[in-house]
């Protein structure tokens, strides 16, 4: 075992103070890259070295990975010394083990099962039905989200009922009661129950509280800013008899309020524990000086921020790059090229680069840009855009419209979202299809004609088949210049996919944003394919839709990741917490995205959005890029954007601005347009051109894209069309010839 003096070697004064502090309450404010894990593990080793019995030390954290890393480090520090009985665990694992031991004393059966997310959704779906509610209006994820919120606060069904007597509250309480009954009958607990049952047992049973407090006389809690009320009660109860509680965290990195984290736990630590020692780990060993100063300047705008010194241990480094780009496509292509330069010129491995975004929907254009550039990339802690459930559901709808014999797609969407076509009806459909060797849709039509279906099933099946028929009719009769994005939007809306997700929880909101991004993808595809066919005839809607779906299907075979260089990581800002990379790009710093639109009227949410941006910025070691687009396509509509208010809060001394070279129109409020150096024959903004099919039009904008330069032209008879300049026969004409 290393001696106490050796445990302090190589540490800063603040780190040494935290490690060697005497027993008692202590708050360690650990900023990004400040050596938090080093301090926690050496603190544990120091306690053991000072004579604390291993079984008296309890360290709680949030992930199995973090707990395992801490255990490994402590074993190394103890150098073979006996540490049997030392407990380093996640809150949930610790609670589960103690509940198993306590059994009836904590109000649970000792052989209880623990239900995962899928189990919980299935149980809640049944509970909603048992409560006499519709799973279409009361989706299991949204109800579970609300129930989880109440459980994290140690609330009960009775507490919910006491909170209000409105329609929503009454029905939610009915569903929750039914869910509790299902759990009880199955002798099961969900993840929230583990904390709830344990916290309530400690809170309400004084003898149990004394027992735990006398057993674990040294408590350490990691990532304290992420604790919810139940976790606060657990920690406070265990430390209640001795006050030897050391919590480590950073209020500036509290970004999980939406899942129950209470920043007040860390902000009010000193008022809860009188005489608490506060140690500030202000030295950042991760990032360059400019990145540290830029992030510090941003977070100081939060009222919850505790003023402290931010010092970088390393070099000053390059300024933070702030890029203003024309739209999301230029944003993606510029990031791709800058990352390529870091890889080829600076030798930075792909695995040391990350692109971060506020919403998963923003990954779609980025994925396409990396794929087109043949750069290995992975979507971390998430699913590639076209593999997400809601996207596959929507695409399956479109596949069935194009090909009614696609039984795989049909099975996926026949009752998605729920439309009353249950297993019994589908069993009849499957048997008839097999017997008559026809598609499932044909078998369904045949069943309607036979009159075998019950009234309720007949109504549901009729509505569904009529919907498919209407979409197919629209495909066949659409004009040559029909808007594919509008058709896709109509299918998403009329199918019920959109309504099924509206007004629900965080997860459903994200899925809704993904569906809106799919509509934007249709806009992009329409712009590209309008010039990829023979210009003698504009392709019909059916042909364009089939081509688009085909291109999506071929995306799945991604290039293999180079084992030497790895892959660029694409991930949300929330998922990036705890990670670090040499090069980081944060995209879409625009009002309504970062900060999110939901934070506009809530100061507390706005501060959490700023903390989220801060967390993203401090993931970077050497190079940091922030981007904003002046125009962004959302739900298929190109709209001007306002730059994020956070950009104005980053100190100008730490930033290098990169601006496009605009061609300004006469109107002061026009969006600046990029000038292309590759436009042949004078195809520039404002020029008049003639097209062999569309006739005369005026060039509205010219953009350089990875696939080539495009021009958006407002034709006098056909309206705006986006065409590839190099693939299109355009004749520049003198405006006077039009007179």
PyMOL commands that set and color helices and strands:
alter all, ss='L'
color gray80, all
select helices_A, chain A and resi 4-7+13-20+36-49+54-56+64-78+91-106+117-130+140-152+157-163+167-185+191-204+206-215+224-226+229-239+251-253+257-259+264-267+269-272+289-299+328-346+350-352+360-372+385-387+389-402+407-413+423-436+440-450+455-477+484-494+497-501+506-529+541-556+573-576+597-599+603-617+647-649+652-654+680-682+725-727+735-738
alter helices_A, ss='H'
color red, helices_A
select strands_A, chain A and resi 26-30+57-61+87-90+113-114+188-189+218-221+245-249+277-281+283-284+311-312+320-325+353-357+377-379+568-572+581-586+620-629+631-634+637-640+655-658+662-663+673-674+688-691+695-705+708-715+719-724+730-733
alter strands_A, ss='S'
color yellow, strands_A
deselect
rebuild
show_as cartoon
